[in-house]
Amino acid sequence: MNWMTLGGSLAAVLALGGVAAALKLGRSERILVEEADALREADQAVAGFAGISAVIGSDGRGALVFGEDRRVVVLKAHGAHIAARVIAWDAVRATPGGMLVETGERRFGAVALPGVDALDVRRLAPQLTQV
């Protein structure tokens, strides 16, 4: 391989990495900061949904939003945007690191909510956890 080609390729890769960093693509900071952010995103993403309470993962990249009509919406950071899905209540389960939402959609994937435990969910959605 020619050293000039190798150097040019390396420079191009580093330049593209710089452009991606400048555009904040693949960012790791919190997208969802407050409960109001999660409620607004869920209301905008799902037609006819009116959120009443939400719980956000400690990393700010996922949330569960509970609605007036007993529907549950999961929010997930997707690049610089938020993706939302209406899920069944039984798709949410507790793990040692927090809650895990298994959407059943291969493309959407599972959503981890680190730092959220079953008591947080029960406190925010008592109407869903009654026996």
N, C-alpha and C positions, 0 to 999 in steps of 0.2 A: 504494500500500500504506500502511496506517496505521502510524505510528511506534510506537504501543503494541503492535501485533501483532508487528512486527519485534523490538522489545525483549523481548517475552515469549517469542518463539521462540528468540532468542539465549540468554536466561537458561535456558530449558528444555534446550537443547543442552549448555550448559556444566554444568548440574546433572547431566545424564546422564553426561557425561564424568567428573565428579567421583565419581559412584557407581561407574562402571566402574574408575576408578583405585583407589578404596577397596577394591573387591572383588578387586583384582589381576587383572582380566580383560585378556587380551592382553599379559601380562607378557613381558618380554624377558630376564629373568635366567635363569641356568642351572637346568634342571630335573634333569638327570642330572649328578651331580658326581663320583661314584666308580664304578668298575667294578662294585662290589657292587650299586649302585642299578640299573644296566642288567641285570645278571643276574637280580635279583629281579623286575623288571618283566616281562622276557621269560618267566620261569618262570610267573608268574601269568597272563599273557595268552594263552599258547599251551599247550593241553592236552598233557601228556606230554613237554613240552620240558624238558631239563635243560642249562642253559648252563654252559660251562666257561671261556669267556673272552669279553671284550668290548673294544671300542674305542669311545670317545666323541668326537664332534666337539668342536672347541675352543670352540664356542658353547654346548655342553651341551644342545642341542635335538634331537640325533639320535645314534643309536648302532647298531653292528652287534654282534650277539651270536652266538657260535658254539656249537653244541650237541654233546653226546656222540654223537648219531646223525647227525652231519654235516649237519644242517639249519642254515640261517642265518636269523636273525630280524632285521628292521630295526625300530628304535624311532624314533618321531617325536613331538615335542611337539605336542599338540593341545589348545590352551588350557591349562588347569591340569592336564590329564591326559596320559597317554602312550598312543599308539596303536601297535599292533604288527602286523606281517605276516611270514609265512614267505615267503622269496624264493628264487629260483634263484640259484646262485652267479654265473651269467653276467649277472645284472642289475646287478652292481657294476662300476663302471669308474672309472678314475683321470681326474681333470681337473687343471688347473694350481692350482686353489684347494683341492683335497682330493678325497675320493672322492664319487661320485654314485651313488645307488641309484635305478634306474628300475623302479618296482614294476609298471608296466603297468596300474595302476588309476587311472582318471581322478580319482576322488574322493579317493583317498589321496595321489596325486601322487608326485613324485620327492622323495628325501630327500638333502640335501647334508650332507656331513660335513667341514666345513672343518678344515684342519690335520691330517687323517689321510691318510697316503700309503700306497703299495702295500707298503712295508716293514713298516709297522705291522700291516697286515692279514696279511701273510705270517708275521710273528712270532707273531701270536695264533692263527692257524689253519693251521699247517703241513700238517695232514692234508688240507686242501682245495686246497692249491696244489702238491702233488707232481705231477711229470710222469711 
